[in-house]
C-alpha cells in the first residue's frame, strides 16, 4: 500500500479556503489514478474533519481525533497477545 500525506499547512482552514481545496483535489485525483491512499495530517477542527470526509480523504491524523498521550503504546496494532 502506498500513502500520500497532506500536511497541516494544507489542511488548516481548508473548509473555507477554495485554493487549498483545489490543491487537495489535485492530490486526491492523482492518488486515485496511482492507487495511492491519502492521509491528511494536522486536522484540528470538526469543520476540517467534516470537509475532508466529504471529499473522500482516506485517513486523517490530528487533534480533532484526540490529544497525544504522554506514554506511547508499544506499537503493536494486532489483537492482544
C-alpha positions in Angstrom: 0.0 0.0 0.0 1.3 3.5 -0.9 0.3 6.6 1.0 0.4 10.3 0.2 0.4 12.7 3.1 -1.1 16.2 3.2 0.5 18.2 6.0 -1.1 20.6 8.4 -0.4 23.7 6.4 -2.6 22.4 3.6 -5.3 21.2 6.0 -5.5 24.2 8.3 -8.8 26.0 7.5 -9.3 24.0 4.3 -13.1 24.0 4.8 -13.2 27.7 4.0 -10.3 28.1 1.5 -11.0 27.4 -2.2 -7.3 27.4 -3.2 -6.4 24.8 -0.6 -9.5 22.8 -1.6 -8.4 22.8 -5.3 -4.8 21.7 -4.4 -6.1 18.9 -2.2 -8.5 17.8 -5.0 -5.5 17.6 -7.4 -3.6 15.4 -4.8 -6.7 13.2 -4.3 -7.2 12.8 -8.1 -3.6 11.8 -8.6 -3.8 9.4 -5.7 -6.8 7.7 -7.2 -5.1 7.3 -10.5 -2.0 5.8 -8.9 -3.7 3.5 -6.4 -2.4 5.6 -3.5 -4.2 6.4 -0.3 -4.2 10.0 1.1 -3.5 10.8 4.8 -4.5 14.3 5.9 -2.2 15.4 8.8 -2.9 18.2 11.3 -6.7 18.0 11.4 -7.6 20.2 14.3 -11.2 21.2 14.0 -14.5 19.4 13.3 -15.0 21.6 10.3 -11.8 20.5 8.7 -12.6 16.8 9.5 -16.1 17.0 8.0 -14.8 18.7 4.8 -12.1 16.0 4.4 -14.6 13.2 4.9 -17.0 14.9 2.4 -14.3 15.0 -0.3 -13.2 11.4 0.3 -9.8 11.6 2.0 -8.9 8.1 3.2 -7.2 8.7 6.6 -6.6 11.5 9.0 -4.5 12.5 12.0 -4.6 15.4 14.3 -6.1 16.9 17.5 -9.6 16.6 16.1 -9.3 12.9 17.0 -7.7 13.5 20.4 -4.5 14.7 22.0 -1.3 12.7 22.1 -0.9 10.5 25.1 2.2 11.1 27.4 3.4 7.5 27.3 3.4 5.9 23.9 1.9 2.4 23.4 4.2 -0.5 22.4 3.2 0.0 18.8 1.5 -3.4 18.4 -1.7 -2.9 16.4 -2.9 -6.5 16.2 -5.1 -8.4 18.7 -4.0 -8.7 22.3 -1.3 -11.2 22.8 
